[in-house]
Amino acid sequence: MRKILATQISNCFKRGNKLLICGCGGSAAEAQHFAGELVCTFEHPRRALPAIALTTDTSILTAWSNDYDFSDVFRRQVEALGLPGDVLVVLSTSGKSESVLKAITEARSLGLEVISWPRRGKTTAKIQEYQLKVIHDVCRLVEREFL
């Protein structure tokens, strides 16, 4: 499964597309961590890879949430930034976050691939620990493709 995820993401970058990542709460932090590892470096020096955490622009997050509806905050950013061939990664411990589900719908309507990050564990903490392990494993595999 990790190899499949890494291949999807690597192929996205090889096509010249970008990765968009979203999630709420702890998953928002993991989205930022994931994007940081890809844009900067994970274990080895290599070119920057185009990954954007949709959880980081406080002006967009607060303006849209205040003036409209938080449940649309990621959907709106996918509408603005997503192009056919891009990949949207959604991180969620419940799989039920309305803001994430709306982002998925928007991404599919625009021709983006969608990856719902795997969830394993009985508690939020265990699910997040598992998701972080998968993030690191996928970063390691993707990075090897671009060394």
FENFEN-V929708 format. One line per field, one symbol per residue. psi: psi as a letter, one per 40 degrees, with the letter a starting at -180 (. if undefined). burial: 1 if it has 16 or more other C-alpha atoms within 10 Angstrom, else 0. Layout:
BEGIN
psi: ???
burial: ???
END
This chain:
BEGIN
psi: ddddddddddddddeeaihhhiiibddddddddddddddciceihiiihghhheeegddddddddddchdeedddddddddhiheihhhhhhddeehddddddddddddefiihhhhihhieidddddddddddddddddddddde.
burial: 000011111111100011111111001111110111110111000100111111100001100100000111111111000110111111111000001111110110000111101110000100111011011111111110000
END
